[in-house]
């Protein structure tokens, strides 16, 4: 089942808010590790939870290349099943 972009965005924002991220603010361009202080385990948890919410799975290489909330949102909205 394909999901529209608005539904995807709502799901991603809901997950990010659980991690203390407000992706609508200037935080959306902040680096997960350098600016937000996420360690790799916490970041992996965020990405896993977003994947789970959207019923999608990223490659490991793609998951490790995402550096900011904006990049994560953009990639997940453009991702096609």
Secondary structure, DSSP 8 states (H G I E B T S, - for coil): ----HHHHHHHHHHHHHHTT--TTSGGGGSBTTTTT---HHHHHHHHHHHHHHHT----HHHHHH--BHHHHHHHHHH---
